[in-house]
């Protein structure tokens, strides 16, 4: 009814505090990498939510396939961090064929957890009749605990003119659209995870872009260099389930003024 009274009756248990912190399951990873993700100290009040936060930080490193943080009964409670390392080598491949592009293949390779510090070195090679791509990357997790740093260099050749390009140009009587695009460059990007579930990314990218019309050897060269700032909010409870609850929002701004190495002032938002 309208005069409902709600009463909470709380029976306090013993005050639990953090004791020793034990790390298990390490084979190649340095223990210092794990302990840098732990903000628990002996004597701190034991809060289960902080244990879950440590688990998330460890998984964000990209080094472990499993991370479980538990507390023993009694006080002070022993905190046990049990991890399972991912394989050091990862190789993925892709092969495809269609009438327009013909056949193409892609190989991705990655060497994880270099020197036990969680660093990773990756490479990609893609080859087809009208496309060729090479990319190399170096990744450092947990830089200053809150984020990770990725350095990458790339080269791309794309000579494909699609049927859609031909259809549009024929319909409106325009010169052939599309053409060859060759570009190479590098990118430096850092992702900040400490605002979870909000992730902030920022970095600098430079690329030299060469373009030419179809069947022509007259190339136009332009440099584009600028900063990228983005944010991703992900509160989904399951990424791969179609009926998952939650929200996914992303925004990105690329600003490339002449002062940062661009041949023209360029602004793009997404």
C-alpha positions in Angstrom: 0.0 0.0 0.0 1.0 3.7 0.1 2.5 3.4 3.6 5.0 0.7 2.9 8.2 0.9 5.1 11.4 -0.8 4.0 13.8 -1.9 6.7 17.3 -3.2 6.2 18.7 -5.5 8.9 22.5 -5.9 8.6 24.6 -8.4 10.6 28.2 -7.4 10.3 30.8 -10.1 9.8 34.5 -9.9 10.8 36.5 -7.1 9.0 38.4 -8.7 6.2 41.7 -7.2 4.9 44.2 -8.1 2.2 47.1 -10.3 3.1 49.8 -11.9 0.9 49.4 -11.9 -2.9 50.4 -15.1 -4.7 50.7 -15.5 -8.5 50.3 -18.9 -10.1 50.5 -20.2 -13.6 53.4 -18.2 -15.0 55.7 -20.0 -17.4 57.2 -17.4 -19.7 55.8 -14.1 -18.3 57.6 -12.0 -15.8 55.8 -11.8 -12.5 56.5 -8.1 -12.4 54.2 -7.6 -15.4 51.3 -9.2 -13.4 52.0 -7.3 -10.2 52.0 -4.0 -12.0 48.3 -4.6 -12.7 47.5 -5.2 -9.0 46.6 -2.1 -6.9 45.9 -4.2 -3.7 48.2 -3.7 -0.7 48.5 -5.7 2.5 46.1 -4.3 5.1 43.6 -2.8 2.6 39.9 -3.6 3.1 39.0 -6.7 1.0 36.6 -5.5 -1.7 35.5 -8.3 -4.2 34.9 -5.6 -6.8 38.6 -4.8 -6.8 39.4 -8.4 -7.4 37.3 -8.4 -10.6 39.0 -5.2 -11.7 42.4 -6.9 -11.4 41.1 -9.8 -13.6 40.0 -7.3 -16.3 43.4 -5.6 -16.3 45.2 -8.9 -16.7 43.0 -10.0 -19.6 43.4 -6.6 -21.3 47.2 -7.3 -21.5 46.4 -9.8 -24.3 48.9 -12.3 -22.8 46.5 -14.5 -20.8 43.6 -16.6 -22.0 42.3 -17.0 -18.4 42.8 -14.9 -15.2 41.1 -15.7 -11.9 41.6 -13.7 -8.7 40.3 -15.2 -5.5 40.6 -14.5 -1.8 40.9 -17.1 1.0 38.7 -17.3 4.0 39.7 -15.5 7.2 41.6 -12.4 7.7 44.1 -11.3 6.5 43.0 -13.0 3.3 45.6 -14.5 0.9 44.9 -13.2 -2.6 45.6 -15.8 -5.3 46.1 -14.8 -8.9 45.8 -17.8 -11.2 46.5 -17.2 -14.9 46.8 -19.3 -18.1 49.2 -18.0 -20.7 48.2 -17.8 -24.4 50.4 -19.5 -27.0 53.4 -17.5 -28.0 52.7 -17.9 -31.8 49.5 -17.0 -33.6 49.0 -17.6 -37.3 45.8 -16.9 -39.3 45.1 -17.2 -43.0 42.3 -16.2 -45.4 41.8 -17.3 -49.0 39.0 -16.0 -51.2 37.9 -15.8 -54.8 35.2 -13.9 -56.7 34.8 -13.0 -60.4 35.6 -9.3 -59.9 38.7 -9.5 -57.8 39.9 -13.0 -58.8 41.8 -14.9 -56.1 43.5 -13.4 -53.1 45.2 -14.7 -50.0 46.1 -13.2 -46.6 48.4 -14.4 -43.8 48.6 -12.9 -40.3 51.4 -13.9 -37.9 52.1 -12.7 -34.4 54.7 -13.5 -31.8 53.4 -12.7 -28.3 55.0 -12.1 -25.0 58.5 -11.2 -26.1 61.1 -11.5 -23.2 58.2 -12.2 -20.9 57.2 -8.6 -20.9 53.9 -9.0 -22.9 55.3 -7.3 -26.0 54.1 -8.6 -29.3 55.5 -8.4 -32.8 53.0 -8.9 -35.8 53.0 -9.0 -39.5 50.5 -9.2 -42.3 50.9 -10.1 -46.0 48.0 -10.0 -48.5 48.3 -10.6 -52.2 45.8 -10.7 -55.1 45.6 -9.7 -58.7 44.8 -6.1 -58.0 45.9 -5.7 -54.4 49.0 -6.2 -52.3 49.4 -5.2 -48.6 52.3 -5.5 -46.1 52.0 -4.4 -42.5 54.2 -4.8 -39.5 53.3 -3.9 -35.9 54.9 -3.7 -32.4 52.6 -3.7 -29.3 53.5 -2.8 -25.7 50.7 -3.6 -23.2 50.1 -1.7 -20.0 52.2 1.3 -20.6 51.8 3.3 -17.3 49.2 0.7 -16.3 46.3 2.6 -17.9 46.9 2.0 -21.6 48.9 0.2 -24.3 51.0 1.5 -27.2 51.0 0.2 -30.8 53.6 1.1 -33.5 52.8 0.0 -37.1 54.1 0.5 -40.6 52.2 -0.4 -43.7 52.3 -0.4 -47.5 49.2 -0.9 -49.7 48.7 -1.3 -53.5 45.1 -1.3 -54.7 44.5 -1.3 -58.5 41.0 -2.6 -58.5 38.2 -0.9 -60.5 34.9 -2.5 -59.5 31.9 -3.1 -61.6 30.0 -0.6 -59.5 32.5 2.1 -60.5 32.1 1.2 -64.2 28.3 1.2 -63.9 28.1 4.6 -62.3 30.5 6.2 -64.8 28.7 4.7 -67.8 25.2 5.7 -66.5 26.2 9.4 -66.1 28.6 9.6 -69.0 31.6 10.4 -66.8 35.2 9.5 -67.2 36.3 6.1 -65.7 36.2 6.3 -61.9 38.4 4.5 -59.4 42.0 3.7 -60.4 45.2 2.8 -58.7 45.9 3.8 -55.1 49.4 3.1 -53.6 50.1 4.3 -50.1 52.7 3.7 -47.4 53.1 5.2 -44.0 53.2 4.6 -40.2 51.0 5.0 -37.2 51.5 5.4 -33.4 48.5 4.8 -31.2 47.8 4.5 -27.5 44.6 3.1 -26.0 43.6 4.1 -22.5 41.6 1.4 -20.6 41.3 2.9 -17.0 38.0 4.6 -17.8 36.3 1.2 -18.3 33.8 0.6 -19.9 34.9 3.7 -21.9 38.1 3.3 -23.9 39.9 6.3 -25.3 42.3 6.0 -28.2 44.6 8.7 -29.7 47.6 8.7 -32.0 49.4 10.1 -35.0 49.3 8.7 -38.6 51.3 9.6 -41.6 50.8 8.2 -45.1 52.0 9.1 -48.6 49.2 8.4 -51.1 49.9 8.0 -54.8 46.9 7.8 -57.2 46.5 7.3 -60.9 43.5 6.9 -63.2 42.9 3.4 -64.7 45.3 2.6 -67.6 47.5 5.6 -66.9 51.0 6.1 -65.6 50.4 9.7 -64.5 50.6 9.7 -60.7 49.5 12.3 -58.2 51.3 12.3 -54.9 49.9 13.7 -51.6 51.0 13.5 -48.0 48.5 13.1 -45.2 49.7 13.4 -41.6 47.5 14.0 -38.6 46.2 13.0 -35.2 43.4 10.6 -34.5 41.2 10.8 -31.4 38.5 8.3 -30.7 36.3 6.8 -28.0 34.5 3.5 -27.7 31.8 2.8 -25.1 30.9 -0.9 -24.8 28.5 -2.2 -22.1 27.4 -5.3 -23.9 27.3 -8.4 -21.8 28.2 -10.7 -24.7 29.9 -9.6 -27.9 29.0 -12.6 -30.1 25.4 -13.1 -29.1 22.7 -11.4 -31.2 20.4 -10.7 -28.3 23.0 -9.4 -25.9 22.0 -6.5 -23.7 24.1 -3.4 -23.5 25.3 -0.5 -25.7 28.1 0.0 -28.2 29.0 3.5 -29.3 32.0 4.8 -31.1 33.3 8.1 -32.3 36.5 9.2 -34.1 38.0 12.5 -35.3 41.0 12.7 -37.7 42.6 16.1 -37.9 45.4 16.5 -40.5 46.6 20.2 -40.8 49.6 21.2 -42.8 51.5 21.8 -39.6 51.5 18.0 -39.0 52.9 17.0 -42.4 49.8 17.1 -44.5 49.8 18.7 -48.0 46.3 20.2 -47.2 44.1 20.8 -44.2 41.9 17.7 -43.7 39.2 16.9 -41.2 37.2 13.7 -40.9 34.6 12.7 -38.3 32.9 9.4 -37.8 
